């Protein structure tokens, strides 16, 4: 069932610009970039069990980084700015992950959650108070990304660029979580003590996936900055960090495709509600999210995806007598 869902989502995504109006294509491109951001969080939470309330730090710092490169150095080549955004996200994830995860004693879930939350809040305050970064106003008028002499502007071209990158990263993540490394991550999420007993370096595993997810978030942040044409402190802050948690929670954590479905669903419903019920749409959206979480804790994807197909279920299903009974 999972491959069918993935192929269906890909086909719909590939055909959307053919039927959408121009302004909706621009909006859909933004949603695709946020899907990439959601994938980064699903890796650390849905697969490794690391609750990162500061995922926006890597998203936002990469956005600010490529904006400064474009503004101060005049570099907008896609062959330079996207790798730069990825490396910025990776570097900040290594720094934060090294501090939170690689201490002498194993870090608790609460410690990592509060540490990443604090990092997100601190980054937001620094950006708002630093004149070089534009303060409250951020960095406006970022020149468009380019490939040679061609400017990649918002519209179908940028949409398919974002879609192509999303598909490539998704396939890479799918390969990773279905590998031996992914099996270790699944065990880490389910029973950290047992994985440590088997000889795995638990904290190093966490740091590796945390850094890898930070690189993906950085790639998403750089795409987002050039698509929107400006960056602002909210990209770094608690609101954006919480938003990506809701995407994955709503769609279903630990599936990858759930992160994509959750992002698309929330953004589509938000767009429709904000146009139809301008005064009360946040309340309606909040109630809807609460209902899904209450009645479908595994997210929307659980409506069509069996528990067996979720991450961490490897090998053959237990049969009669496998537990010693006859």
Order of alpha helices (4+ residues) and beta strands (2+ residues): alpha-alpha-alpha-alpha-alpha-beta-beta-alpha-alpha-alpha-alpha-alpha-alpha-alpha
